[in-house]
Amino acid sequence: MTNFKHTSDAAVAASTWLHEGTESPRTARRLDPRVSLSILVLLNLIAFAPTNRLVEISAVVVCAAVMGWCGRRSAMFRWLAAYAVIFAAGYAIVRFPNDVTASFAAMIITFRRVFCVGMFASNMIATTRVGEMASALQRIRVPRGMICGLCVALRFFPTMGKEFVSVVEAMKVRGFALTPASILRRPAATVENLLIPVMSRLAIVADELSNAAIVRGIDSDEPRTSYYDLRFSGIDAVFLLLFCAIAASVALAKTGVVA
């Protein structure tokens, strides 16, 4: 039996990263990382382009379809509910135009523009393994430094969410439950009890993830091999074509070819 008492944090992190995703590929479905990156670039390019509501809703529906196909149906419904709230709020504000609602309308429009980017990015982070992303980036000749930074970031942000949850649960145990009333009554104490432990822990986590990456030889000059055999599938082509069609419709509308 392994004695973890004398095992360093970096070694434990490296072991966890090494065994990440060793389950059978049939237990989870995900898009090819190269396809996910291409779609994310397309969504960023069209985020602030002039679009009509039909194109915007179509992009949200296709993003939801990707989530559903990946097996993240609860997340899909949460994102769709959030979009419905934002859409309804924007429609309600337009019905009552005045100086006060104008600023809220601009903010809601911005949220709607970047909604698909956040929706698809969250799904990519949740379903793409670090090894798959590193292998995909290496195949398209991305510089090694960028690969290292992106791989550490992919592990850092989910860890950051877990650290927030852990700190909130610890605050609840100690009698500092995080509620709207407690935030309004003691905002300074809330910030102190929540952000300081989180920031301290995240600094340690970032160092552990960097050490784990170095232990696995991510900065080695030798050619990198991969456990994962990345291949384009039919569903990759379908979703990529759908997003390309949305981007093409936005480009045609911007050039005046279509209304």
N, C-alpha and C positions, 0 to 999 in steps of 0.2 A: 504494500500500500504506500502511495506517495505521501511524504510528509511535507505539507505545504507551509509548515511553520517557519522553515528556514529557506523557503523559496522567495527570491526577489520578486518585486512587483513587475519588473520588466520581463522576467522569465514567464510569469503567469500570464501577462498580457500577450506575450509572443505565442505562448501555447494556445491561448484562446483564439488569437488571430489565425494561427496555423490550422486549427480544427474548425474554423468557421466554414460552414457550408459543406461539410463532408457527407451530408445526407444524400440520398439518391436524388438525381435531378428530377425524378418523377414526382417528388413530394411538393415541389413548388414550380410555378411557371413564371418566367420573366422574359423580357425582351433582350435581344442582343445588346450589350453595352454600346456598341458602335451605332446601332439604330437609336438607342435612347439619347445619346449625345447629339446625333443629327436632328432628332425631333426637338430637343431642348434648344438648340441653336435656332431652328425655324420659329419656335414659339417666342423666343426673345426678339427675333427680327421683326415679327409682326405685332409685338405687344403694343407698340404705340403708333402703329399704322392706322389710317382711317378705315374702320370696318363698320359694317352694319350689324344689327343685333342677331340676324340669322347666322352670320359667319361666327360671331362670338359664341353663340349657343352651340353651334356645331362643334367648335373646338372643345368646349366643356364636355359635350356628350362623348366625343371620341376619347378624351382623357379619362372620362368615367368608364368607358368601355375597356380601356387599357387596364385600369384598376380592377375591374370585374374579372377580366381574363387572368390577371395575376393572382386572383383569389383574395383580394383585399376589399371585399364587399362592404364591410362596416365602414372602412375609411371612405369608400366611394360614396355611400349615402351621407356621411358627414360633410364631405366636400360639396355634394350636390345641395344639401340643406343650407350650407353657408352661402353658396351662390344664389340660391333662391331668396334668401334674406337680403343679400346685397342688391339683387335685381329689384326686389319689391321696394326696398328703401329708396333706390334711385327713381323708380316710377312714382312713388309717393311724393318725393321732393319736387319732381318736375311739375306735379299738379299744383303746387303752392309756391310759385316763384317769388322770391324776395331777396333782399340783401343778406339775410341770415342764412337762408338755405343754399345760396350760391356757393359758398365755401364748402358746405357739406356735399353738394353735388359734384364739385371738382374732385373731392377726396374719393367719393364713391366711384366716379369714372376711372380714377387711377387704380383703385382696387380691382375693378372689373377688367382693366387692361392687363394687369399682371397676374390675374387669378389663375389662368391656365398654366403660366410658368411655375407658380408655386405648387399647383396641383400635380403637374407632371414631375417636377423635381422631387417632391416628397415621395412619390411612388418609386422613382428611380433610386433614391437613397435607401428606401425600405426594402427593395427587392434585388438590387445589384450588389453582389459580393465584391469585396475589395480585390480579391485575386482575379476575378473576371474583368473588372475595370482596368487593372494594371495590364493584364494580357491584351485587352482590346487597344489600349493606348499605345502599347509597345508595337503592336502590329501596324498601326497607322503612323509610326515614326514620330511620336510625340517626345520632346526632350525629357530626359530622365528626371531632371529637377521638377518639372511640372507634374510628372507621374507621381513622384514622392509626395508633393504637396497635396494633390487631389486625393490620393489614397488615405493620407492622414486626415484630411477634412471629412471624407466619407465616414470614417469611424468616429471622428470627434463630435459631429453634430448629433447623432443618435445618443452618444454617451452624455452629451450636455443635457438632453431632455430627461434622461434617467436620473442625472444628478439633481435636477430641479425637483423631480418627483420625490426623491429620497429626502431632500432638505425640507420640503413641504410636509412630508410624513413625520419627520423628526420634530418639526415645529409643532405639529398637532399633538404629539406625545408629550411635549414639554409645556403644553397649555397655551401655545401661540398659534391657534388655528388660523389659517389664511382665508379670511372671508372678506367680502366687500365692507362689512361694518368695521372689522378690525383695521383694514387699510385706511378707512376714513378717520377712525379715532386716533390711530397711532401710525401715521405714514412713515415717520423717521425710523421708528422701531421696526416696522415691517421691512423696510429696505435693509436695515442693519442685520436683522435675523435671517433674511433670505439671500441677499446678494453677496454679502461677505463670505459666508460658507461656500456658496456656489462658486464664486470666483477663485477662492483658494483651492478648492477641489479641482476645478477645471485646469488650473495651472499644473497641478500634479498629473492629471490625466493626460494632458498634452505631452508632457515629458515622458510618461510611460508609453504612449502610443509611438512617439518618435523612437524611443529605445527598442520597442518591439519591432518596428520596421527595420532598424539597423541590425537587430539580431537575426532577422530573416534575410539579410543580405540585400535589401532593396537598393542600397547605394553602391553595390558592387559593380565593377567595370566588366565583369564577365557576362556573356549572353544569358538572359533570364529565361528559364523554362517555366512552364505553367501546368498546373494540375488540370486546368479547364480547357476543353476543346470547343472553341467558339465557332458556331456555324449559323449562317442565316437560315431562317425557316420561312415557311409560307406566311405565318402570322406576322413575322417581322416585316415582310414585304407589304402586307395588307395595311398595317398601321402606318408604315412609312408613306405609302401612297396616299392614304387618307389625309395625313397632315400636309403632305406636299400639295394635294388638291386645295386644301384650305389656304395655304400660303400663296398658291397660284391665283386663287380667287381674289385675295387681298391685293396682290400685285396688279392684276388686271383692273381692279376697281380704282387703284391709285393712278394708273396710267390712263384711265378714262375709256378703256376698251369695253367694260361692262359697267352698268349703273350700280 
